[in-house]
Amino acid sequence: MTPDAPVDVRHATVMTDGCTPDRALRVSRLIFNHLQGLLARQCLHPGVPRVVPHLRVPSLEVDWDAMDDEAIAREGAAWIYRWLGTVG
């Protein structure tokens, strides 16, 4: 993968606890768009692994009623990104 190549997300599951399917899909897409940006910047540094074959991230609790989709997506992407820093 070249440093400017997008991160390829093959499969993701976002547990929504009663959120509508349309909103869940929208938020999951936003999460991975934000995550791609974070990871793309990280991949500019030599020696950083660019492929994660399988990743299971611990749950992150968000308030679907109090947060808008962008806020949830930013929080979710940041959570996954921080968690990636703990595996290796």
Contact map, one row per residue, 1 for C-alpha under 8 A:
1110100000000000000000000000000000000000000000000100000000000000000000000000000000000000
1111100000000000000000000000000000000000000000000000000000000000000000000000000000000000
1111100000000000000000000000000000000001001100000000000000000000000000000000000000000000
0111110000000000000000000000000000000001001100000000000000000000000000000000000000000000
1111111000000000000000000000000000000001000000000000000000000000000000000000000000000000
0001111100000000000000000000000000010001000000000000000000000000000000000000000000000000
0000111110000000000000000000000000010011000000000000000000000000000000000000000000000000
0000011111000000000000000000000000000000000000000000000000000000000000000000000000000000
0000001111110000000000000000000100000000000000000000000000000000000000000000000000000000
0000000111110000000000000000000000000000000000000000000000000000000000000000000000000000
0000000011111000000000000000000000000000000000000000000000000000000000000000000000000000
0000000011111100000000000001000000000000000000000000000000000000000000000000000000000000
0000000000111110000000000001000000000000000000000000000000000000000000000000000000000000
0000000000011111000000010001000000000000000000000000000000000000000000000000000000000000
0000000000001111100000000000000000000000000000000000000000000000000000000000000000000000
0000000000000111111000010000000000000000000000000000000000000000000000000000000000000000
0000000000000011111000000000000000000000000000000000000000000000000000000000000000000000
0000000000000001111100000000000000000000000000000000000000000000000000000000000000000000
0000000000000001111110110000000000000000000000000000000000000001000000000000000000000000
0000000000000000011111110000000000000000000000000000000000000000000000000000000000000000
0000000000000000001111111000000000000000000000000000000000000000000000000000000000000000
0000000000000000000111111100000000000000000000000000000000000000000000000000000000000000
0000000000000000001111111110000000000000000000000000000000000000000010000000000000000000
0000000000000101001111111111000000000000000000000000000000000000000000000000000000000000
0000000000000000000011111111100000000000000000000000000000000000000000000000000000000000
0000000000000000000001111111110000000000000000000000000000000000000010000000000000000000
0000000000000000000000111111111000000000000000000000000000000000000011011000000000000000
0000000000011100000000011111111100000000000000000000000000000000000000001000000000000000
0000000000000000000000001111111110000000000000000000000000000000000000000000000000000000
0000000000000000000000000111111111000000000000000000000000000000000011001100000000000000
0000000000000000000000000011111111100000000000000000000000000000000000011101100000000000
0000000010000000000000000001111111110000000000000000000000000000000000001000100000000000
0000000000000000000000000000111111111000000000000000000000000000000000000000000000000000
0000000000000000000000000000011111111100000000000000000000000000000000001100100000000000
0000000000000000000000000000001111111110000000000000000000000000000000000000110110000000
0000011000000000000000000000000111111111000000000000000000000000000000000000000000000000
0000000000000000000000000000000011111111100000000000000000000000000000000000000000000000
0000000000000000000000000000000001111111110000000000000000000000000000000000000010000000
0000001000000000000000000000000000111111111000000000000000000000000000000000000010000000
0011111000000000000000000000000000011111111100000000000000000000000000000000000000000000
0000000000000000000000000000000000001111111110000000000000000000000000000000000000000000
0000000000000000000000000000000000000111111110010000000000000000000000000000000000000000
0011000000000000000000000000000000000011111111011100000000000000000000000000000000000000
0011000000000000000000000000000000000001111111000000000000000000000000000000000000000000
0000000000000000000000000000000000000000111111110000000000000000000000000000000000000000
0000000000000000000000000000000000000000001111110000000000000000000000000000000000000000
0000000000000000000000000000000000000000000011111000000000000000000000000000000000000000
0000000000000000000000000000000000000000011011111100000000000000000000000000000000000000
0000000000000000000000000000000000000000001000111111000000000000000000000000000000000000
1000000000000000000000000000000000000000001000011111000000000000000000000000000000000000
0000000000000000000000000000000000000000000000001111100000000000000000000000000000000000
0000000000000000000000000000000000000000000000001111111000000000000000000000000000000000
0000000000000000000000000000000000000000000000000011111000000000000000000000000000000000
0000000000000000000000000000000000000000000000000001111100000000000000000000000000000000
0000000000000000000000000000000000000000000000000001111110000000000000000000000000000000
0000000000000000000000000000000000000000000000000000011111000000000000000000000000000000
0000000000000000000000000000000000000000000000000000001111100000000000000000000100100000
0000000000000000000000000000000000000000000000000000000111110000000000000000000000000000
0000000000000000000000000000000000000000000000000000000011111000000000000000000000000000
0000000000000000000000000000000000000000000000000000000001111100000000000001001000000000
0000000000000000000000000000000000000000000000000000000000111110000000000000000000000000
0000000000000000000000000000000000000000000000000000000000011111001000010000000000000000
0000000000000000000000000000000000000000000000000000000000001111111000000000000000000000
0000000000000000001000000000000000000000000000000000000000000111111100010000000000000000
0000000000000000000000000000000000000000000000000000000000000011111100000000000000000000
0000000000000000000000000000000000000000000000000000000000000011111100000000000000000000
0000000000000000000000000000000000000000000000000000000000000111111110110000000000000000
0000000000000000000000000000000000000000000000000000000000000001111111110000000000000000
0000000000000000000000100110010000000000000000000000000000000000001111111000000000000000
0000000000000000000000000010010000000000000000000000000000000000000111111100000000000000
0000000000000000000000000000000000000000000000000000000000000000001111111110000000000000
0000000000000000000000000010001000000000000000000000000000000101001111111111000000000000
0000000000000000000000000011011101000000000000000000000000000000000011111111100000000000
0000000000000000000000000000011001000000000000000000000000000000000001111111110000000000
0000000000000000000000000000000000000000000000000000000000000000000000111111111000000000
0000000000000000000000000000001000000000000000000000000000010000000000011111111100000000
0000000000000000000000000000001101100000000000000000000000000000000000001111111110000000
0000000000000000000000000000000000100000000000000000000000000000000000000111111111000000
0000000000000000000000000000000000000000000000000000000000010000000000000011111111100000
0000000000000000000000000000000000100000000000000000000010000000000000000001111111110000
0000000000000000000000000000000000100110000000000000000000000000000000000000111111111000
0000000000000000000000000000000000000000000000000000000000000000000000000000011111111100
0000000000000000000000000000000000000000000000000000000010000000000000000000001111111110
0000000000000000000000000000000000000000000000000000000000000000000000000000000111111111
0000000000000000000000000000000000000000000000000000000000000000000000000000000011111111
0000000000000000000000000000000000000000000000000000000000000000000000000000000001111111
0000000000000000000000000000000000000000000000000000000000000000000000000000000000111111
0000000000000000000000000000000000000000000000000000000000000000000000000000000000011111
